[in-house]
Amino acid sequence: MDRAVPAAMIEVESLDKTFVMHLRGGARLPVVAGVSLSVRAGECVALAGRSGIGKSSLVKMIYGNYRCDAGAIRVRDVHGIVDVAQASPRRILHLRRTTLGYVSQFLRVIPRVSALDIVIASAREHGAGPELAASRARAMLARLNVPQRLWDLPPATFSGGEQQRVNIARGFVAEHPILLLDEPTASLDAVNRAVVVELILEKKAAGVAILGIFHDEDVRDRVADRILDVTRFAAAA
């Protein structure tokens, strides 16, 4: 008997994006054109290509940070299929709470909020109760080797690597069915890169669909099921 093919959690079709530089007299900067891709449950697809080719812009469009000029971004959630390209801001915020996890290259948080509270809030947002959220947050920070003496401090005082580990903890502590990763290991040492690889493999085994950009080729090769070179979608200037 044939095994069932996992459902596509992300389907991008014929996606175009051009930035308009309003401070430069409306100059247009084409980014990508005709992007089509899919990511299934339990699969990690890695975006490849030189810096500036549009990888991060593509991830941000799927997350709803950037609007696209044409095309569809279909994301599967518990209620069915949502086209992020057409969705209202309220619907996109709901998707982020329930479905779309995102780990960016930079930690942006409210000043004076402690590292532990940041990670707890992420777990709570996805439905964990107070005690479970706190337990998961502590376990995730410990696993990512964030020193316990830092947990009650705001991450603005941390090193770049420590901030990124808090960022990763926040992204992985929730149980989103889709994870978007934008160079999550770029500022980490070998020990913590290995931890992130373990976390990604565990998410895949749990059926999470992952779309990622990986600065480290070794990390990419260990976690990716497929590699998509975004160069093929580079828009002509």
PyMOL commands that set and color helices and strands:
alter all, ss='L'
color gray80, all
select helices_A, chain A and resi 22-24+55-63+89-98+115-125+130-143+148-150+155-157+160-173+190-205+217-223+230-233
alter helices_A, ss='H'
color red, helices_A
select strands_A, chain A and resi 8-21+27-40+44-48+70-77+80-83+100-103+178-182+209-213+226-229
alter strands_A, ss='S'
color yellow, strands_A
deselect
rebuild
show_as cartoon
